[in-house]
Amino acid sequence: MPKREKSKRLQVVISEAQDSLLTKTAYRLSNPERLVSKSEVVRLGIQMLNRAVEEGELDPALLNDLDGDDDA
């Protein structure tokens, strides 16, 4: 039997606007054969952000959004 991958639970407070973006993104990534959850969107976002940082493709201006409004 394959070993189960360890996982960690992370609780994060997000704004209603950010929750709306998660919902909208999950809906757009979903199709009749595969529904995508908001948790999956977050995990995908983490992978994409990590890849951008490692490849030096992260726009430093994005970090400014963390301090300002979350109405992205």
Residue, then its C-alpha position, 0 to 999 in steps of 0.5 A: m500500500p502506498k505511503r500517504e502523503k503528509s499534509k498540514r492544515l493552514q488557517v488563513v483569514i481572507s477578505e470577502a473579495q479574496d474569497s470571491l476570487l477563489t470561488k470565481t477561479a474554482y468555477r472557471l477551472s471546473n468542468p462537468e467532469r471535474l469540479v475544482s475546490k477553493s482549496e485546490v485553487v489555493r494549492l495551485g496558486i502556491q505552486m505557481l507563485n513558487r515557480a515564479v519566484e524560483e524563475g525570477e518572474l515575480d513582479p515585485a509590485l505584486l508584494n505591494d498588494l499585500d499591504g493595500d486593498d484586497d480588491a484585486 
